[in-house]
Amino acid sequence: MKMLRAFWLRLAGTVQGGSRDSFAEELEGHLQMHTEDNVRKGMTATEARREALMKLGGIEQTKELYHDRQTLPVLEVFMQDLRYGLRMLQKNPGFTAVAVLSLALGIGANTTIFTVVNAILLNALPVRDLPRLVEMDTVDSKTLVTQARSEKLGMSFPNFQDYRRDNQVFTDLAAFVPIAVTWSGGAEPRQLQGELVSATYFEVLGIRPARGRFFMPDEDTKPNGNDVAVLSYALWANKLGSDPGIIGKPLILDARPYTVIGVAPRGFRGTITFFSSEQVWIPISMKDQVLGGKAKDFFNERRALTLGGTFGRLKPGLEMSAAEASLKTMATHLEAEFPKDNSGRSVALSPLADAAVGVNDHKRIALAGTMMMGVVGLVLLIACVNLANLLLAQGARRQKEISLRAALGAGRTRIVRQMLTESMLLSLAGGAVGLALAYAGRSILWSFRPPFIEDSGINLALDSHVLLFTLIVAILTGFIFGLVPAVKASRPDLMETLNAGGRGGTIGWQRDPLRSLLVIGEMALALITLVGAGLFLHSMQNAQKTELGFESKNLLTMNFDLGALHYEEGRGQQFYRAAIEKVKNSPGVASVSIASNPPIGGGFARTVFPEGRDEASGNRGTLTVVDDVTPDYFETLRIPVSRGRSFNDGDRKETAAVAIASEAMVKLHWPNEDALGKRFHFIGDMTLREIVGVVANSVVNEVGEEPQPILFLPMTQDYVPAATLHVRTTGKPEAVVATTRAALQSLDPNLAITNVFTIEQILSQALWAPRMGGILLALFGGLALLLSAVGVYGVLSYSVNQQTREIGLRMALGAQRGDVMRLILGQGLRLTVVGLSLGILVALGLMRVLVSLLFDVRAYDPSTYTAVTLLLTAVALLACYIPARRAMRIDPMVALRYD
Amino acid sequence: MADKVDVWQGTLALMILKTLEALGPLHGYGIARRIEQTSGDLLAVNYGTLYPALLKLEQEGHIASEWGQSDNNRKAKYYKLTRAGRKFLDREERDWEQTTAILARFLAPGKESA
């Protein structure tokens, strides 16, 4: 308390500058009293005063001691440095503006990217003790998977129940299955995102409801009987007007009333980053009411991998690796117990925090984030090098001032501190402006976001993490670019500089290794940045160029779910026929088809065994996406049928089971054979289906993928109640949206129609992230180029200026202009070549490490390296040429007198 | 080095407070003379160090000051003990006695065993 009081008084004293008058008076009184006493003892007046002063220990020293106690000396020196620094920056407004602007660009770029990384990768789930939560996935060594990044798969419900009952490693285990349900009761039926969850879900996460309660431990056991629901805070606030009496009210989901029992805490939207913030959670025992089609049929199959996810809380003190080992042992028991279903299957754990962006995608997304941060970090480093160089030049100009201060007794640390205060001021100002730039950049980035992110709970906020990050980056930046010039400035050769009258002297820059090093470093950094940006840009372009395999113009799609209205198969098939008939006959429509899979959206995958290579003989099945389609599908999508036939109305439930395979499917299973007439069956379904046609490859999961094997089945032989209507239009697809919607709803007014998109909209959504990444990389690459060009130009023109006298002398002694030009260009190019070579070496090493973790990018893409090297050489040449030309024009007489 | 100064400052503070307790309100010169008389040569060379110490005690609220007239009609700043200062002094005195007692016990047998 007392220390604090004293501290405040001293702080106040510092701000006021410390009042010296009152103490001077007190001291004078002291001396007079002492002098008088001395006189009384018999000293002369002079002697008495002298003795009093000696005893005191000097007036000025005492005042100084007193002042130090009155104020906070450390702070006072800092304030002096600050005032002085501000004055210096004010005196050089041009320098200050350039410095702050380049720092702002560098820091702004870092903050912008960090904002995205923060929102997507560092956005910790709002749950208790997140590091102890792990996701458990199935790894299946027996089933072949052709899709990229699907090494970890979901878990079947029976297996989940066994793990939950018998594991030794979790305090408890929870399961969730993402679902879409139709919510009626509002003006128009609306689809909601949600999850079927085990009753343990909220318990394992360790969160408390904002209102009401969460599920009771046994509230997921009564099949079709636990009709209760928990709402997310956003759903409650946005769609239900924050109704305070919501608890106990019914909510009609898929035509069945559920009682609302609780509202989840604000900000919680499940365990998946990209999910909408509007969610509804329903006990898993309600699965038959909510799931449709295949998911429902296979739910209780041990073989099925349909369950969305399983996560648990590790027991205290248990490491994830130890838990995983224990679970793998359990997996071998389950394998022995159910050899037919579980053979080849084990489990793998991953931190739930990582799995939040998709357990198979985390590595890729984290790497992309790291790459982006690396690129903007390099841009900032280039800006730092520029500034260090500017400060060095300034330090040379200020040498006289600094020498004077040193001569007057300022210590080295004091001078370094002074210079660092100045660079810190610059970097903090740069950080502040950078934050403003990042705010604007974020808004621009955000305004281009596609609808699917608009719906998601991702929030690109400039939160405390971002602010702290910016502050730390700004401070580090100030140190990085300020330290070398400060140290250099602090040890000028005192006598020499003062004698030379503060002139830069004739120090040639060959003799200035520090500055040469900066040019080399700058060139190397620029090359690494540009090569990195170039390689990634290249690969993104490649990804976008990939053939879709179907005609994307004039195609409209929309989703609906008959399962939500509890249609049984007969009624569903009838609805499909009626819908196709009705839509086909409306104006502007060329052809119509219904398929189980939305375009570029993947689909339900099943394990396929070709005839003669089934599981009984120990063969591996292949997990293959299956699309159930109505006859006009290939015609509507314009996917060419290369062999055999398309489906037709003759393919009915009672006729022979048929299928159509993609060329990739044929290549995988029957290379060098005629696929027509070949037969196969799915796991758990021994029906032999015959391939009657082969179609060209088309995109299944994502643009840029390897051609995926896919099987098409007639909808009549493999009914699914949730489907996508594909409409090929003759004109603009937007024109038929209203009539199509009306046609479907005239068949059933309770039908919720969702995701009404043209393929071009879907494509722009799918390509938003790579396109944005490409634009940003191009922007940052340009920034790096600009900054390094400015920097190289700055160094070279400065050194040419420094050499003015030398050049004048040479020309006076008979050197030709060409010689001077050669001299200067030669100096610049030598450094450029060294810098670029160094950059290429580092880039090759660096890119090899990074690229090995990514796809379809080659680390040694010669065209990128050549283009970047040429570009930077041109920039360096220009940066040398301009000062060289200036040097050439120097009049020797003027130059010799130049100062 | 710094420790020594701290000890010196702590001791000086205690002496100042004790002086003010014994003599009542007093100016800096008077305190200096009194300490010199009592402590011998301790403060002989440097009256100046007294003033930062007085300021520190005042900042901490142990003493208060006001301007007044000295015996020979000079304007002087008088320091006096505050209530908090009195309490602080009591505590410090006790601590100090304890410390010296313990140290004495350490130093005395130290000679024997050495």
Chai-1 contact restraints between the chains, C-beta under 6 A:
chainA,res_idxA,chainB,res_idxB,connection_type,confidence,min_distance_angstrom,max_distance_angstrom,comment,restraint_id
A,K2,B,E60,contact,1.0,0.0,6.0,A-B,restraint_1
A,A6,B,Q59,contact,1.0,0.0,6.0,A-B,restraint_2
A,A6,B,E60,contact,1.0,0.0,6.0,A-B,restraint_3
A,L9,B,Q59,contact,1.0,0.0,6.0,A-B,restraint_4
A,E26,B,K77,contact,1.0,0.0,6.0,A-B,restraint_5
A,G29,B,R74,contact,1.0,0.0,6.0,A-B,restraint_6
A,G29,B,A76,contact,1.0,0.0,6.0,A-B,restraint_7
A,H30,B,G28,contact,1.0,0.0,6.0,A-B,restraint_8
A,H30,B,Y29,contact,1.0,0.0,6.0,A-B,restraint_9
A,M33,B,Y29,contact,1.0,0.0,6.0,A-B,restraint_10
A,H34,B,Y29,contact,1.0,0.0,6.0,A-B,restraint_11
A,K55,B,Y47,contact,1.0,0.0,6.0,A-B,restraint_12
A,L56,B,Y47,contact,1.0,0.0,6.0,A-B,restraint_13
A,L56,B,G48,contact,1.0,0.0,6.0,A-B,restraint_14
A,G57,B,N46,contact,1.0,0.0,6.0,A-B,restraint_15
A,G57,B,G48,contact,1.0,0.0,6.0,A-B,restraint_16
A,T62,B,G48,contact,1.0,0.0,6.0,A-B,restraint_17
A,L65,B,P52,contact,1.0,0.0,6.0,A-B,restraint_18
A,Y66,B,Y51,contact,1.0,0.0,6.0,A-B,restraint_19
A,Y66,B,P52,contact,1.0,0.0,6.0,A-B,restraint_20
A,R69,B,P52,contact,1.0,0.0,6.0,A-B,restraint_21
A,R69,B,L55,contact,1.0,0.0,6.0,A-B,restraint_22
A,R69,B,K56,contact,1.0,0.0,6.0,A-B,restraint_23
